[in-house]
Amino acid sequence: AGCEKEPSSYMWIYILLGNMLRGIGETPITPLGISYLDDFAKEENVPVYVACLHTIAMMGPMFGFLLGSLCAKLYVDIGFVDPGSITITPQDSRWVGAWWLGFLIGGATSFLSAIPFCFLPKSLEKPEEANKDKTSHGLLENTGAARNKLSPEKSKPRKWSVMLKGKLLGNRMYFTFLCCSLLQFSGFIGFLTYKPKYMEQQYGQSTSKSNFLIGMTSLPPVGLGIFLGGLIMKKYKMGIIGATKFSFTMSFLAYAISLLHFFVGCDNYVVAGMTVSYE
């Protein structure tokens, strides 16, 4: 009779709201951070700074997998039950790790790391070559202000749909880059989502060890590649065309090497009732 009643926990609502707040807080860092670097750093140093930004961003999931590996070794009710009374191990299929502990540690770390942002200056001194253009920049601003006074009807706020269609989706280079990013991240997210479970099922590994292996073998090479790409762009002072050719070459090689995954695999496990009969 107890199995007929479905669980009535609303914990998923709190997780949903927490992820929404996290997304709102994380979103400004990349677009505004890159713009911040582009405005106040020397032009030849921007690729390296942006590469460092993305490399650090890739280290986050790596430490997250390591933290998940540690939490998975702890029982879900750690701190509320006597560890000596637990008769199962992490290798047991009934084992549930302390998944909630990672949220507390990650949330506290994010809060502490956000405090220094409150002490950053509103603006920085621009490089010397940018300071030389202050006079012309000020002249352009005054000219633009005069035009706005003469034609106030043009200063009306534009609709989001018009701006999205005209400046964003109307830019062929930006739209192509957007589609490319969607395809890349779709494949990458699927890889990270299902590979730990695949390692558990195919190779008989525990959840803790699967997360540890993913964090140590999959993400560090990606971060290293991003950093090296920034250094190469700085060394050869690549423009838009050079960066495009470089990106195309590296992406093509990556996709070609990824085809080797089709030749790697194991036979499926024998599952009673699915691949074989119960007898």
Disulfide bonds with the S-S distance in Angstrom:
none
